[in-house]
Amino acid sequence: MNDVSGGRAAVEGPDGKYRCIWPGSDPLYLAYHDTEWGVPEYDSRALWEKLMLDGFQAGLSWITILRKRDAFRAGFAGFEPETVARFGEADIQRLLADAGIVRHRGKIEGTIRNAQAYLRLSEKGPFTDFLWKHLDGRVIQNSFRTHEQVPAETAVSKAISKELKAAGFTFCGPTIVYAVMQACGMVNDHLTGCFRWQECAALARDTRPA
């Protein structure tokens, strides 16, 4: 349905549930929207993986990365930073030959450098704390009615991006960081008409560490 302001609001699916418009009708995208996107994530490794995958997404659509996610996980050793940080030229060549992933040397090398940066940060404290401290550990509950109201970046994503870059990370601009914040439930950007808006709001209350 369309909002009275002319924006695109949540739409009804074949199952009668109203959802954000971006998954369309793709079953994989719908499952991702319904079960993953917007769920608060506090695991350091999982947060780093999502940041890496969103870095590979730059210039592409997320559904492209989602379809290749299993291949990415296989190629990058389950996105275990301790292992990826030790990748060398042989690993880079192996990944450049892997048709299952996005074969971009700069992004592959950037992921290795980001693993090394992750390990340096981890010496000072968990990566999850590094990210969530910008929100005082609390999910930002937005109340957007239409797709057009959802921002591409915010002051918080700019601050996180700046700190990540200072720590040696690459492919972590404020738009990429905000996409990670949305996907990992640091912000609840499901539209208010989407059935997942209330569910993710409840998850934010139930899963926040004490």
MIKOLMAR-624190 format. One record per residue (C-alpha): residue in three letters; z, x, y. Coordinates in steps of 0.05 Angstrom, whole numbers, plus 5000, padded with zeros to 4 digits. Last residue first. Layout:
N
ALAZXY...
// end
This chain:
210
ALA563154494862PRO555854564842ARG551254004866THR548653624805ASP551452924815ARG550352824889ALA543353114889LEU541752724826ALA543452074862ALA538652244918CYS533452424866GLU534051734834GLN533851384902TRP527351724922ARG524451704851PHE522550964855CYS517951124914GLY518450664974THR522951165011LEU517651695002HIS519852274958ASP521552855005ASN528652994980VAL529953695005MET532854274965GLY530153884906CYS526454444873ALA519554164887GLN520954004960MET524354674975VAL518755044938ALA513554684980TYR517654875041VAL517455605021ILE509855595013THR509155285082PRO514155785112GLY510356385085CYS512656695019PHE506557054992THR510357714996PHE517657884986GLY520858535012ALA527758305034ALA525358215106LYS519757765079LEU524957335043GLU529157285107LYS523257065149SER521056555096ILE528156275092ALA528356185168LYS521455875170SER523355395113VAL529455195153ALA525655075217THR520854635179GLU514254685143ALA508654225119PRO512253605145VAL512352925111GLN510752375161GLU503552315139HIS505552125069THR509051505094ARG516051205094PHE519851855103SER527351825094ASN529652545084GLN535852745046ILE537053495056VAL540453734993ARG547054105003GLY548754824986ASP550254995058LEU542854865070HIS540955585088LYS545955815037TRP541555494984LEU536356044984PHE540656674978ASP545656294936THR540256144885PHE538156874885PRO545157054860GLY548957604897LYS548358294928GLU545358644867SER541058024858LEU537458184923ARG534858834895LEU532758494830TYR528957954869ALA525458494910GLN523058824845ALA520658144819ASN517258034886ARG513558694879ILE511058474811THR509057794838GLY505358134896GLU501358554847ILE499057914813LYS497857564880GLY493658144906ARG489858224841HIS487757494838ARG486157224769VAL489056524772ILE491456414701GLY488356214634ALA482356664642ASP486757274628ALA482757904643LEU486258024710LEU492857924673ARG491358474623GLN488958934679ILE495458814717ASP499458934654ALA495959604643GLU497059784716GLY504659704710PHE509659154698ARG516859374703ALA518958854754VAL515958324709THR521158464655GLU527358424699PRO524257844737GLU523757404675PHE517856964692GLY516956754619ALA513757424605PHE508657384661GLY502557234619ALA506056714576ARG509056364636PHE502456374673ALA498956084612ASP504055524608ARG503155394682LYS495555344681ARG495054594688LEU500654604739ILE497055144779THR490854714786ILE495154104799TRP498254484857SER491654534893LEU488755204914GLY488755644977ALA495855884963GLN497555624893PHE499156324868GLY504856364918ASP507155684894LEU507555974825MET511756554848LEU516556114888LYS517255654828GLU518856244782TRP524056494832LEU527555824832ALA527555804756ARG530556504753SER536056334802ASP538155674770TYR540455184822GLU534854664819PRO535653974852VAL530453494823GLY525153354876TRP519153454832GLU521053494759THR521152834720ASP516952304755HIS512552754798TYR511153244741ALA509652664694LEU504952364745TYR501353034755LEU500353104680PRO497952384673ASP492952444732SER492951774768GLY494252004839PRO500052504840TRP499852514918ILE501151784933CYS508651774926ARG510651254875TYR511750504865LYS512950284794GLY509049714763ASP506850104702PRO499750134727GLY502250474790GLU504150164857VAL503250604918ALA508250914965ALA506150925038ARG499851185071GLY500251165146GLY497350615190SER503750435226VAL504349805184ASP504850245123ASN499250205073MET500050005000
// end
